[in-house]
Amino acid sequence: MHTFWKVFLPLLVAIDPPGVLSLFFSLTQGMEGAQKRRTAMTAVLTAFLTVLFFDIFGTSLLDFLGLSLWDFTLAGGLLLLVLSVADLLKNQDPKEAGRPSLLTGPIGAVPLGIPIIAGPATLTTSLIFSKTVSLPWALLALGVNMLLLFGILLMADRITRILGQTLSSAVGKIFSLLLAAIAIHLIHRGINGLMGIPGS
């Protein structure tokens, strides 16, 4: 179980359910309940299949490009750090959050599935753990995270009503701070790996 939590928690932070919830709530304003459920299902399934494909074939792509896992770990850590800091410094206008979405047409696969859920943070974190821990553990943690996220999205209206937009945004900022800490850890591991330092 220790291995599961070691993979599950960083993935949870990378997926950022509070951030996804806030965007889902905003983008699905005006939709009927059944349409929201279909959108949530499409988004989560699209994200899961995208990350699954990346976990399985990501190493082959790195080999083709002549890159090592530590190159990817270091680059991924830097990318996660940039994304988390950008989110921490981003100001969200609460007036914008409650407005109906300007997007038209299906939004489950794009932009919700990709790149909101299966974005750079999720793809990078999952691939790194699929190679440094194991693919089965990474897929198990990914599957549980996606089921959890699906349940959260199904209750998006109720959760947002209870927490309020401000508290939801605050929780999202906490997740961004945790993601920054994970990014520093990945950068440290990447540097150690490239230098051949044991324990990386």
PLY file of the C-alpha trace (Angstrom):
ply
format ascii 1.0
element vertex 200
property float x
property float y
property float z
element edge 199
property int vertex1
property int vertex2
end_header
0.00 0.00 0.00
2.92 2.33 0.61
3.83 2.10 -3.08
0.25 2.89 -4.10
0.09 6.03 -1.97
3.54 7.06 -3.20
2.14 7.16 -6.75
-1.48 8.08 -6.02
-0.89 11.28 -4.04
1.47 13.04 -6.51
-0.91 12.09 -9.33
-3.83 13.51 -7.34
-1.95 16.76 -6.89
-0.99 16.85 -10.59
-4.58 16.27 -11.74
-5.72 19.04 -9.35
-9.39 18.10 -8.74
-10.29 21.52 -7.21
-8.98 23.28 -10.31
-10.75 20.86 -12.66
-13.95 21.20 -10.61
-13.90 24.98 -10.90
-13.37 24.88 -14.66
-15.97 22.14 -15.14
-18.53 24.13 -13.17
-17.83 27.22 -15.27
-17.80 25.46 -18.65
-20.99 23.47 -18.06
-23.17 26.38 -16.95
-26.55 26.11 -18.65
-26.27 22.38 -19.38
-28.92 19.88 -18.31
-28.00 17.28 -15.69
-27.77 14.40 -18.20
-25.54 16.46 -20.50
-23.25 17.33 -17.59
-22.93 13.64 -16.71
-22.07 12.74 -20.32
-19.54 15.56 -20.45
-17.90 14.38 -17.21
-17.74 10.78 -18.48
-16.24 11.84 -21.82
-13.68 14.10 -20.15
-12.48 11.50 -17.64
-12.39 8.66 -20.20
-10.49 10.80 -22.72
-7.96 11.82 -20.08
-7.49 8.23 -18.87
-6.88 6.86 -22.38
-4.49 9.70 -23.19
-2.37 9.15 -20.08
-2.51 5.37 -20.61
-1.16 5.76 -24.16
1.58 8.11 -22.91
2.57 5.72 -20.10
2.88 2.75 -22.47
4.58 4.41 -25.43
6.32 7.34 -23.74
9.59 5.46 -23.19
9.73 4.38 -26.84
9.31 8.00 -27.83
12.14 9.05 -25.48
14.39 6.33 -26.91
13.57 7.45 -30.45
14.56 11.00 -29.53
17.72 9.79 -27.78
16.63 11.02 -24.36
17.09 9.32 -21.00
14.49 9.04 -18.25
16.52 11.48 -16.16
16.45 14.04 -19.00
12.67 13.75 -18.99
12.47 13.83 -15.19
14.50 17.04 -15.02
12.58 18.68 -17.87
9.29 17.49 -16.41
10.19 18.88 -13.00
11.04 22.26 -14.51
7.78 22.26 -16.48
5.72 21.37 -13.40
7.46 24.12 -11.45
6.62 26.70 -14.13
2.99 25.52 -14.31
2.52 25.54 -10.55
4.11 28.96 -10.06
2.05 30.40 -12.93
-1.13 29.06 -11.32
-0.13 30.40 -7.90
0.44 33.88 -9.31
-2.67 33.85 -11.51
-5.54 36.00 -10.30
-9.03 34.66 -10.95
-11.83 37.15 -11.21
-14.71 35.67 -9.23
-17.12 37.46 -11.57
-15.78 35.44 -14.49
-16.17 32.08 -12.72
-19.93 32.24 -12.57
-20.52 33.31 -16.15
-21.80 30.88 -18.78
-19.15 29.34 -20.98
-18.41 30.99 -24.33
-17.51 27.59 -25.81
-20.03 25.90 -28.06
-20.37 22.24 -28.96
-19.06 19.21 -27.04
-16.40 20.11 -24.50
-15.84 16.70 -22.84
-12.86 15.50 -24.89
-11.40 18.96 -25.59
-10.72 21.07 -23.59
-11.79 19.18 -20.44
-10.22 15.78 -21.16
-7.23 17.27 -22.95
-5.52 19.46 -21.83
-7.33 20.37 -18.58
-7.25 16.89 -16.97
-4.60 15.13 -19.08
-2.34 18.14 -19.23
1.46 18.38 -19.00
1.47 17.94 -15.21
-0.58 14.73 -15.28
1.23 13.25 -18.29
4.67 14.01 -16.87
3.93 12.74 -13.36
2.29 9.52 -14.56
5.05 8.68 -17.06
7.78 9.26 -14.50
6.14 6.97 -11.94
5.31 4.33 -14.56
9.03 4.06 -15.24
10.57 4.69 -11.80
8.05 2.62 -9.81
6.14 0.36 -12.21
3.51 0.60 -14.92
0.86 -1.47 -13.02
1.10 0.76 -9.92
0.94 3.89 -12.07
-2.14 2.62 -13.93
-3.85 1.57 -10.70
-3.24 4.98 -9.12
-4.37 6.68 -12.33
-7.57 4.62 -12.47
-8.48 5.37 -8.85
-7.74 9.07 -9.37
-9.97 9.17 -12.44
-12.83 7.43 -10.63
-12.47 9.91 -7.76
-12.45 12.83 -10.18
-15.50 11.48 -12.00
-17.41 11.32 -8.71
-16.36 14.89 -7.88
-17.49 16.18 -11.29
-20.86 14.46 -10.93
-21.38 16.47 -7.73
-19.88 19.68 -9.13
-22.95 21.86 -8.56
-23.47 20.63 -4.99
-19.77 20.91 -4.01
-19.42 24.41 -5.48
-22.61 25.52 -3.71
-21.32 24.23 -0.38
-17.72 25.47 -0.65
-18.30 28.60 -2.66
-16.11 29.78 -5.54
-13.59 31.54 -3.29
-12.88 28.51 -1.09
-12.68 26.24 -4.15
-10.07 28.56 -5.66
-8.12 28.62 -2.37
-7.98 24.82 -2.26
-6.76 24.87 -5.86
-3.91 27.19 -4.84
-2.89 24.74 -2.11
-2.70 21.98 -4.72
-0.53 24.23 -6.89
1.83 24.78 -3.96
2.08 21.01 -3.42
2.73 20.55 -7.13
5.62 23.03 -6.88
7.13 20.96 -4.05
6.82 17.78 -6.15
8.46 19.64 -9.05
11.48 20.53 -6.88
11.76 16.87 -5.86
11.70 15.75 -9.52
14.34 18.34 -10.46
16.53 17.05 -7.63
16.08 13.44 -8.77
16.78 14.36 -12.39
20.02 16.14 -11.55
21.16 13.29 -9.31
20.30 10.74 -12.00
22.20 12.58 -14.70
25.21 12.87 -12.38
25.00 9.20 -11.40
24.47 9.96 -7.71
23.02 6.94 -5.83
19.52 7.22 -4.41
18.09 9.21 -7.30
0 1
1 2
2 3
3 4
4 5
5 6
6 7
7 8
8 9
9 10
10 11
11 12
12 13
13 14
14 15
15 16
16 17
17 18
18 19
19 20
20 21
21 22
22 23
23 24
24 25
25 26
26 27
27 28
28 29
29 30
30 31
31 32
32 33
33 34
34 35
35 36
36 37
37 38
38 39
39 40
40 41
41 42
42 43
43 44
44 45
45 46
46 47
47 48
48 49
49 50
50 51
51 52
52 53
53 54
54 55
55 56
56 57
57 58
58 59
59 60
60 61
61 62
62 63
63 64
64 65
65 66
66 67
67 68
68 69
69 70
70 71
71 72
72 73
73 74
74 75
75 76
76 77
77 78
78 79
79 80
80 81
81 82
82 83
83 84
84 85
85 86
86 87
87 88
88 89
89 90
90 91
91 92
92 93
93 94
94 95
95 96
96 97
97 98
98 99
99 100
100 101
101 102
102 103
103 104
104 105
105 106
106 107
107 108
108 109
109 110
110 111
111 112
112 113
113 114
114 115
115 116
116 117
117 118
118 119
119 120
120 121
121 122
122 123
123 124
124 125
125 126
126 127
127 128
128 129
129 130
130 131
131 132
132 133
133 134
134 135
135 136
136 137
137 138
138 139
139 140
140 141
141 142
142 143
143 144
144 145
145 146
146 147
147 148
148 149
149 150
150 151
151 152
152 153
153 154
154 155
155 156
156 157
157 158
158 159
159 160
160 161
161 162
162 163
163 164
164 165
165 166
166 167
167 168
168 169
169 170
170 171
171 172
172 173
173 174
174 175
175 176
176 177
177 178
178 179
179 180
180 181
181 182
182 183
183 184
184 185
185 186
186 187
187 188
188 189
189 190
190 191
191 192
192 193
193 194
194 195
195 196
196 197
197 198
198 199
